[in-house]
Amino acid sequence: ARRVLVGADARRLDKLARLLGAGYQRLVLRHVRRARARNLERAHAPAALPTTPTKDHA
């Protein structure tokens, strides 16, 4: 089958898929699950709020 690959990342993934065969899917799935977990942690982490100078009205 002819493949059109655009970009270095696509070429690397194609080589990886050809080398690992079906193992490639397990590798990608593991990576996606870890990335999703990291993104969920970041989404639920308290955001660092910018501090603004306040005037003391004492």
PyMOL Python script that loads the backbone (N, CA, C, O; Angstrom):
from pymol import cmd

cmd.read_pdbstr("""\
ATOM      1  N   ALA A   1       0.850  -1.181   0.000  1.00  0.00           N
ATOM      2  CA  ALA A   1       0.000   0.000   0.000  1.00  0.00           C
ATOM      3  C   ALA A   1       0.889   1.235   0.000  1.00  0.00           C
ATOM      4  O   ALA A   1       1.894   1.296   0.707  1.00  0.00           O
ATOM      5  N   ARG A   2       0.509   2.195  -0.787  1.00  0.00           N
ATOM      6  CA  ARG A   2       1.269   3.432  -0.868  1.00  0.00           C
ATOM      7  C   ARG A   2       0.828   4.377   0.243  1.00  0.00           C
ATOM      8  O   ARG A   2      -0.365   4.505   0.519  1.00  0.00           O
ATOM      9  N   ARG A   3       1.781   5.031   0.873  1.00  0.00           N
ATOM     10  CA  ARG A   3       1.476   5.941   1.981  1.00  0.00           C
ATOM     11  C   ARG A   3       2.028   7.315   1.667  1.00  0.00           C
ATOM     12  O   ARG A   3       3.127   7.457   1.130  1.00  0.00           O
ATOM     13  N   VAL A   4       1.250   8.315   2.008  1.00  0.00           N
ATOM     14  CA  VAL A   4       1.715   9.691   1.882  1.00  0.00           C
ATOM     15  C   VAL A   4       1.946  10.190   3.300  1.00  0.00           C
ATOM     16  O   VAL A   4       1.006  10.326   4.083  1.00  0.00           O
ATOM     17  N   LEU A   5       3.198  10.460   3.621  1.00  0.00           N
ATOM     18  CA  LEU A   5       3.557  10.891   4.966  1.00  0.00           C
ATOM     19  C   LEU A   5       4.074  12.317   4.911  1.00  0.00           C
ATOM     20  O   LEU A   5       4.987  12.637   4.150  1.00  0.00           O
ATOM     21  N   VAL A   6       3.479  13.156   5.723  1.00  0.00           N
ATOM     22  CA  VAL A   6       3.879  14.558   5.764  1.00  0.00           C
ATOM     23  C   VAL A   6       4.444  14.833   7.146  1.00  0.00           C
ATOM     24  O   VAL A   6       3.757  14.656   8.152  1.00  0.00           O
ATOM     25  N   GLY A   7       5.673  15.258   7.192  1.00  0.00           N
ATOM     26  CA  GLY A   7       6.291  15.616   8.460  1.00  0.00           C
ATOM     27  C   GLY A   7       7.155  14.506   9.018  1.00  0.00           C
ATOM     28  O   GLY A   7       6.935  13.322   8.764  1.00  0.00           O
ATOM     29  N   ALA A   8       8.141  14.925   9.785  1.00  0.00           N
ATOM     30  CA  ALA A   8       9.087  13.979  10.374  1.00  0.00           C
ATOM     31  C   ALA A   8       8.400  13.063  11.378  1.00  0.00           C
ATOM     32  O   ALA A   8       8.735  11.882  11.468  1.00  0.00           O
ATOM     33  N   ASP A   9       7.437  13.598  12.138  1.00  0.00           N
ATOM     34  CA  ASP A   9       6.757  12.766  13.127  1.00  0.00           C
ATOM     35  C   ASP A   9       5.963  11.654  12.453  1.00  0.00           C
ATOM     36  O   ASP A   9       5.919  10.536  12.967  1.00  0.00           O
ATOM     37  N   ALA A  10       5.341  11.935  11.322  1.00  0.00           N
ATOM     38  CA  ALA A  10       4.594  10.904  10.594  1.00  0.00           C
ATOM     39  C   ALA A  10       5.532   9.821  10.074  1.00  0.00           C
ATOM     40  O   ALA A  10       5.195   8.638  10.108  1.00  0.00           O
ATOM     41  N   ARG A  11       6.690  10.214   9.599  1.00  0.00           N
ATOM     42  CA  ARG A  11       7.658   9.228   9.106  1.00  0.00           C
ATOM     43  C   ARG A  11       8.176   8.353  10.243  1.00  0.00           C
ATOM     44  O   ARG A  11       8.355   7.147  10.072  1.00  0.00           O
ATOM     45  N   ARG A  12       8.420   8.966  11.413  1.00  0.00           N
ATOM     46  CA  ARG A  12       8.882   8.176  12.564  1.00  0.00           C
ATOM     47  C   ARG A  12       7.809   7.184  13.010  1.00  0.00           C
ATOM     48  O   ARG A  12       8.111   6.025  13.295  1.00  0.00           O
ATOM     49  N   LEU A  13       6.558   7.640  13.070  1.00  0.00           N
ATOM     50  CA  LEU A  13       5.482   6.740  13.472  1.00  0.00           C
ATOM     51  C   LEU A  13       5.300   5.610  12.467  1.00  0.00           C
ATOM     52  O   LEU A  13       5.010   4.478  12.854  1.00  0.00           O
ATOM     53  N   ASP A  14       5.466   5.904  11.182  1.00  0.00           N
ATOM     54  CA  ASP A  14       5.353   4.872  10.156  1.00  0.00           C
ATOM     55  C   ASP A  14       6.443   3.820  10.338  1.00  0.00           C
ATOM     56  O   ASP A  14       6.168   2.622  10.267  1.00  0.00           O
ATOM     57  N   LYS A  15       7.672   4.259  10.570  1.00  0.00           N
ATOM     58  CA  LYS A  15       8.775   3.309  10.789  1.00  0.00           C
ATOM     59  C   LYS A  15       8.529   2.464  12.035  1.00  0.00           C
ATOM     60  O   LYS A  15       8.773   1.257  12.042  1.00  0.00           O
ATOM     61  N   LEU A  16       8.042   3.118  13.088  1.00  0.00           N
ATOM     62  CA  LEU A  16       7.760   2.402  14.325  1.00  0.00           C
ATOM     63  C   LEU A  16       6.685   1.339  14.098  1.00  0.00           C
ATOM     64  O   LEU A  16       6.812   0.214  14.581  1.00  0.00           O
ATOM     65  N   ALA A  17       5.642   1.689  13.372  1.00  0.00           N
ATOM     66  CA  ALA A  17       4.566   0.741  13.087  1.00  0.00           C
ATOM     67  C   ALA A  17       5.076  -0.428  12.253  1.00  0.00           C
ATOM     68  O   ALA A  17       4.671  -1.570  12.472  1.00  0.00           O
ATOM     69  N   ARG A  18       5.947  -0.156  11.313  1.00  0.00           N
ATOM     70  CA  ARG A  18       6.484  -1.229  10.466  1.00  0.00           C
ATOM     71  C   ARG A  18       7.420  -2.143  11.256  1.00  0.00           C
ATOM     72  O   ARG A  18       7.444  -3.352  11.024  1.00  0.00           O
ATOM     73  N   LEU A  19       8.185  -1.579  12.180  1.00  0.00           N
ATOM     74  CA  LEU A  19       9.113  -2.386  12.971  1.00  0.00           C
ATOM     75  C   LEU A  19       8.400  -3.242  14.019  1.00  0.00           C
ATOM     76  O   LEU A  19       8.727  -4.414  14.203  1.00  0.00           O
ATOM     77  N   LEU A  20       7.428  -2.647  14.698  1.00  0.00           N
ATOM     78  CA  LEU A  20       6.788  -3.336  15.820  1.00  0.00           C
ATOM     79  C   LEU A  20       5.555  -4.135  15.432  1.00  0.00           C
ATOM     80  O   LEU A  20       5.109  -4.983  16.204  1.00  0.00           O
ATOM     81  N   GLY A  21       5.001  -3.889  14.270  1.00  0.00           N
ATOM     82  CA  GLY A  21       3.785  -4.599  13.873  1.00  0.00           C
ATOM     83  C   GLY A  21       2.646  -4.282  14.829  1.00  0.00           C
ATOM     84  O   GLY A  21       2.372  -3.116  15.112  1.00  0.00           O
ATOM     85  N   ALA A  22       1.981  -5.325  15.327  1.00  0.00           N
ATOM     86  CA  ALA A  22       0.835  -5.144  16.222  1.00  0.00           C
ATOM     87  C   ALA A  22       1.254  -4.537  17.559  1.00  0.00           C
ATOM     88  O   ALA A  22       0.435  -3.912  18.231  1.00  0.00           O
ATOM     89  N   GLY A  23       2.512  -4.710  17.956  1.00  0.00           N
ATOM     90  CA  GLY A  23       2.991  -4.136  19.205  1.00  0.00           C
ATOM     91  C   GLY A  23       2.936  -2.620  19.204  1.00  0.00           C
ATOM     92  O   GLY A  23       2.883  -1.990  20.260  1.00  0.00           O
ATOM     93  N   TYR A  24       2.949  -2.042  18.020  1.00  0.00           N
ATOM     94  CA  TYR A  24       2.867  -0.590  17.873  1.00  0.00           C
ATOM     95  C   TYR A  24       1.580  -0.051  18.490  1.00  0.00           C
ATOM     96  O   TYR A  24       1.593   0.996  19.137  1.00  0.00           O
ATOM     97  N   GLN A  25       0.477  -0.758  18.295  1.00  0.00           N
ATOM     98  CA  GLN A  25      -0.809  -0.299  18.821  1.00  0.00           C
ATOM     99  C   GLN A  25      -0.796  -0.270  20.340  1.00  0.00           C
ATOM    100  O   GLN A  25      -1.318   0.664  20.949  1.00  0.00           O
ATOM    101  N   ARG A  26      -0.202  -1.289  20.959  1.00  0.00           N
ATOM    102  CA  ARG A  26      -0.117  -1.302  22.428  1.00  0.00           C
ATOM    103  C   ARG A  26       0.736  -0.148  22.933  1.00  0.00           C
ATOM    104  O   ARG A  26       0.408   0.484  23.938  1.00  0.00           O
ATOM    105  N   LEU A  27       1.826   0.123  22.236  1.00  0.00           N
ATOM    106  CA  LEU A  27       2.720   1.212  22.626  1.00  0.00           C
ATOM    107  C   LEU A  27       2.008   2.562  22.532  1.00  0.00           C
ATOM    108  O   LEU A  27       2.097   3.382  23.446  1.00  0.00           O
ATOM    109  N   VAL A  28       1.312   2.785  21.436  1.00  0.00           N
ATOM    110  CA  VAL A  28       0.593   4.047  21.250  1.00  0.00           C
ATOM    111  C   VAL A  28      -0.528   4.171  22.272  1.00  0.00           C
ATOM    112  O   VAL A  28      -0.736   5.249  22.830  1.00  0.00           O
ATOM    113  N   LEU A  29      -1.252   3.089  22.526  1.00  0.00           N
ATOM    114  CA  LEU A  29      -2.339   3.122  23.499  1.00  0.00           C
ATOM    115  C   LEU A  29      -1.818   3.478  24.886  1.00  0.00           C
ATOM    116  O   LEU A  29      -2.438   4.272  25.594  1.00  0.00           O
ATOM    117  N   ARG A  30      -0.683   2.898  25.282  1.00  0.00           N
ATOM    118  CA  ARG A  30      -0.088   3.210  26.582  1.00  0.00           C
ATOM    119  C   ARG A  30       0.284   4.692  26.656  1.00  0.00           C
ATOM    120  O   ARG A  30       0.036   5.353  27.665  1.00  0.00           O
ATOM    121  N   HIS A  31       0.880   5.203  25.584  1.00  0.00           N
ATOM    122  CA  HIS A  31       1.267   6.612  25.548  1.00  0.00           C
ATOM    123  C   HIS A  31       0.043   7.525  25.641  1.00  0.00           C
ATOM    124  O   HIS A  31       0.065   8.517  26.370  1.00  0.00           O
ATOM    125  N   VAL A  32      -1.017   7.197  24.912  1.00  0.00           N
ATOM    126  CA  VAL A  32      -2.230   8.019  24.922  1.00  0.00           C
ATOM    127  C   VAL A  32      -2.869   8.012  26.306  1.00  0.00           C
ATOM    128  O   VAL A  32      -3.325   9.050  26.786  1.00  0.00           O
ATOM    129  N   ARG A  33      -2.905   6.849  26.945  1.00  0.00           N
ATOM    130  CA  ARG A  33      -3.495   6.775  28.292  1.00  0.00           C
ATOM    131  C   ARG A  33      -2.707   7.624  29.287  1.00  0.00           C
ATOM    132  O   ARG A  33      -3.294   8.319  30.116  1.00  0.00           O
ATOM    133  N   ARG A  34      -1.380   7.568  29.205  1.00  0.00           N
ATOM    134  CA  ARG A  34      -0.560   8.377  30.119  1.00  0.00           C
ATOM    135  C   ARG A  34      -0.742   9.864  29.849  1.00  0.00           C
ATOM    136  O   ARG A  34      -0.835  10.662  30.782  1.00  0.00           O
ATOM    137  N   ALA A  35      -0.793  10.236  28.577  1.00  0.00           N
ATOM    138  CA  ALA A  35      -0.977  11.646  28.226  1.00  0.00           C
ATOM    139  C   ALA A  35      -2.341  12.133  28.700  1.00  0.00           C
ATOM    140  O   ALA A  35      -2.461  13.253  29.198  1.00  0.00           O
ATOM    141  N   ARG A  36      -3.369  11.301  28.548  1.00  0.00           N
ATOM    142  CA  ARG A  36      -4.714  11.678  28.992  1.00  0.00           C
ATOM    143  C   ARG A  36      -4.737  11.876  30.501  1.00  0.00           C
ATOM    144  O   ARG A  36      -5.343  12.829  30.992  1.00  0.00           O
ATOM    145  N   ALA A  37      -4.084  10.985  31.239  1.00  0.00           N
ATOM    146  CA  ALA A  37      -4.039  11.104  32.698  1.00  0.00           C
ATOM    147  C   ALA A  37      -3.334  12.393  33.110  1.00  0.00           C
ATOM    148  O   ALA A  37      -3.786  13.086  34.022  1.00  0.00           O
ATOM    149  N   ARG A  38      -2.217  12.718  32.434  1.00  0.00           N
ATOM    150  CA  ARG A  38      -1.512  13.974  32.740  1.00  0.00           C
ATOM    151  C   ARG A  38      -2.395  15.179  32.451  1.00  0.00           C
ATOM    152  O   ARG A  38      -2.433  16.125  33.238  1.00  0.00           O
ATOM    153  N   ASN A  39      -3.100  15.152  31.338  1.00  0.00           N
ATOM    154  CA  ASN A  39      -3.955  16.279  30.980  1.00  0.00           C
ATOM    155  C   ASN A  39      -5.103  16.440  31.965  1.00  0.00           C
ATOM    156  O   ASN A  39      -5.477  17.564  32.301  1.00  0.00           O
ATOM    157  N   LEU A  40      -5.669  15.327  32.432  1.00  0.00           N
ATOM    158  CA  LEU A  40      -6.746  15.414  33.415  1.00  0.00           C
ATOM    159  C   LEU A  40      -6.235  15.973  34.732  1.00  0.00           C
ATOM    160  O   LEU A  40      -6.925  16.756  35.384  1.00  0.00           O
ATOM    161  N   GLU A  41      -5.021  15.573  35.131  1.00  0.00           N
ATOM    162  CA  GLU A  41      -4.435  16.111  36.362  1.00  0.00           C
ATOM    163  C   GLU A  41      -4.248  17.613  36.251  1.00  0.00           C
ATOM    164  O   GLU A  41      -4.538  18.353  37.191  1.00  0.00           O
ATOM    165  N   ARG A  42      -3.767  18.059  35.112  1.00  0.00           N
ATOM    166  CA  ARG A  42      -3.560  19.494  34.908  1.00  0.00           C
ATOM    167  C   ARG A  42      -4.878  20.246  34.888  1.00  0.00           C
ATOM    168  O   ARG A  42      -4.962  21.364  35.397  1.00  0.00           O
ATOM    169  N   ALA A  43      -5.899  19.652  34.311  1.00  0.00           N
ATOM    170  CA  ALA A  43      -7.195  20.319  34.200  1.00  0.00           C
ATOM    171  C   ALA A  43      -7.840  20.498  35.568  1.00  0.00           C
ATOM    172  O   ALA A  43      -8.557  21.473  35.794  1.00  0.00           O
ATOM    173  N   HIS A  44      -7.588  19.554  36.490  1.00  0.00           N
ATOM    174  CA  HIS A  44      -8.217  19.624  37.805  1.00  0.00           C
ATOM    175  C   HIS A  44      -7.313  20.230  38.866  1.00  0.00           C
ATOM    176  O   HIS A  44      -7.731  20.387  40.013  1.00  0.00           O
ATOM    177  N   ALA A  45      -6.093  20.568  38.508  1.00  0.00           N
ATOM    178  CA  ALA A  45      -5.173  21.183  39.463  1.00  0.00           C
ATOM    179  C   ALA A  45      -5.573  22.642  39.661  1.00  0.00           C
ATOM    180  O   ALA A  45      -6.036  23.294  38.726  1.00  0.00           O
ATOM    181  N   PRO A  46      -5.397  23.146  40.860  1.00  0.00           N
ATOM    182  CA  PRO A  46      -5.714  24.561  41.069  1.00  0.00           C
ATOM    183  C   PRO A  46      -4.813  25.438  40.205  1.00  0.00           C
ATOM    184  O   PRO A  46      -3.594  25.269  40.171  1.00  0.00           O
ATOM    185  N   ALA A  47      -5.428  26.352  39.530  1.00  0.00           N
ATOM    186  CA  ALA A  47      -4.670  27.227  38.627  1.00  0.00           C
ATOM    187  C   ALA A  47      -3.900  28.259  39.432  1.00  0.00           C
ATOM    188  O   ALA A  47      -4.367  28.741  40.464  1.00  0.00           O
ATOM    189  N   ALA A  48      -2.750  28.580  38.958  1.00  0.00           N
ATOM    190  CA  ALA A  48      -1.957  29.631  39.589  1.00  0.00           C
ATOM    191  C   ALA A  48      -2.536  30.964  39.145  1.00  0.00           C
ATOM    192  O   ALA A  48      -2.447  31.330  37.973  1.00  0.00           O
ATOM    193  N   LEU A  49      -3.116  31.673  40.066  1.00  0.00           N
ATOM    194  CA  LEU A  49      -3.742  32.948  39.734  1.00  0.00           C
ATOM    195  C   LEU A  49      -2.707  34.059  39.765  1.00  0.00           C
ATOM    196  O   LEU A  49      -1.860  34.098  40.657  1.00  0.00           O
ATOM    197  N   PRO A  50      -2.772  34.951  38.808  1.00  0.00           N
ATOM    198  CA  PRO A  50      -1.835  36.077  38.838  1.00  0.00           C
ATOM    199  C   PRO A  50      -2.158  36.987  40.016  1.00  0.00           C
ATOM    200  O   PRO A  50      -3.324  37.246  40.316  1.00  0.00           O
ATOM    201  N   THR A  51      -1.134  37.456  40.665  1.00  0.00           N
ATOM    202  CA  THR A  51      -1.357  38.348  41.801  1.00  0.00           C
ATOM    203  C   THR A  51      -1.320  39.785  41.321  1.00  0.00           C
ATOM    204  O   THR A  51      -0.456  40.177  40.536  1.00  0.00           O
ATOM    205  N   THR A  52      -2.263  40.550  41.803  1.00  0.00           N
ATOM    206  CA  THR A  52      -2.307  41.966  41.453  1.00  0.00           C
ATOM    207  C   THR A  52      -2.073  42.769  42.718  1.00  0.00           C
ATOM    208  O   THR A  52      -2.524  42.380  43.796  1.00  0.00           O
ATOM    209  N   PRO A  53      -1.383  43.870  42.598  1.00  0.00           N
ATOM    210  CA  PRO A  53      -1.162  44.701  43.786  1.00  0.00           C
ATOM    211  C   PRO A  53      -2.497  45.229  44.311  1.00  0.00           C
ATOM    212  O   PRO A  53      -3.346  45.679  43.541  1.00  0.00           O
ATOM    213  N   THR A  54      -2.666  45.169  45.617  1.00  0.00           N
ATOM    214  CA  THR A  54      -3.907  45.668  46.221  1.00  0.00           C
ATOM    215  C   THR A  54      -3.585  46.864  47.098  1.00  0.00           C
ATOM    216  O   THR A  54      -2.496  46.975  47.660  1.00  0.00           O
ATOM    217  N   LYS A  55      -4.547  47.743  47.200  1.00  0.00           N
ATOM    218  CA  LYS A  55      -4.390  48.913  48.072  1.00  0.00           C
ATOM    219  C   LYS A  55      -4.912  48.552  49.447  1.00  0.00           C
ATOM    220  O   LYS A  55      -5.986  47.966  49.586  1.00  0.00           O
ATOM    221  N   ASP A  56      -4.152  48.905  50.448  1.00  0.00           N
ATOM    222  CA  ASP A  56      -4.561  48.626  51.818  1.00  0.00           C
ATOM    223  C   ASP A  56      -5.457  49.760  52.286  1.00  0.00           C
ATOM    224  O   ASP A  56      -5.015  50.904  52.396  1.00  0.00           O
ATOM    225  N   HIS A  57      -6.731  49.440  52.564  1.00  0.00           N
ATOM    226  CA  HIS A  57      -7.701  50.461  52.981  1.00  0.00           C
ATOM    227  C   HIS A  57      -7.887  50.456  54.488  1.00  0.00           C
ATOM    228  O   HIS A  57      -9.024  50.535  54.952  1.00  0.00           O
ATOM    229  N   ALA A  58      -6.839  50.367  55.258  1.00  0.00           N
ATOM    230  CA  ALA A  58      -6.953  50.299  56.712  1.00  0.00           C
ATOM    231  C   ALA A  58      -7.180  51.624  57.343  1.00  0.00           C
ATOM    232  O   ALA A  58      -7.295  51.714  58.565  1.00  0.00           O
TER     233      ALA A  58
END
""", "prot")
cmd.dss("prot")
cmd.show_as("cartoon", "prot")
cmd.util.cbc("prot")
cmd.orient("prot")
